[in-house]
């Protein structure tokens, strides 16, 4: 681990992510997202990382979905990146904020037309009578918006996970794994090694 990576978990994440991307995985940006509602019930699902910078990790969703409601009630989340070909995983915990509306607009407008129509059509996480209802809604919206001007719904947009904790895990022989913990201490990160 370089001195830069020893002091900055974002740099180490970027280095590991670059190695992961080089393996040409089917879904290079897949990550597990865990949320909890205000009763402490935890839920996990796979989402796609759509941006990362020195502030945090961005993904997009329907704000009225289960994860959106969880994050509104309890704006804390955990992310897990598992990279089996590298025998590595990265765990991240932090607080969550909505991204700025213009950031959500820009990403929404960069998506394929069909994905934007799908976002408008789906009442994500809510009960549906039959799959045909969704297909009919997609057709209705496709007819309503025949060109590329499809408005981003107000209930759809991005969240950013602002880390307070990273853990980098790398497989070791005989389960003697390497674990490095980074925790936020004011403006700085403090790293420690953990037993496997």
Beta strands, then each sheet from edge to edge (+ up, - down):
strand 1: 30-36
strand 2: 42-48
strand 3: 51-52
strand 4: 57-62
strand 5: 76-83
strand 6: 88-98
strand 7: 156-170
strand 8: 178-185
strand 9: 188-194
sheet 1: 2+ 1- 5+ 6- 7+ 4- 3+
sheet 2: 2+ 1- 5+ 6- 7+ 8- 9+
end
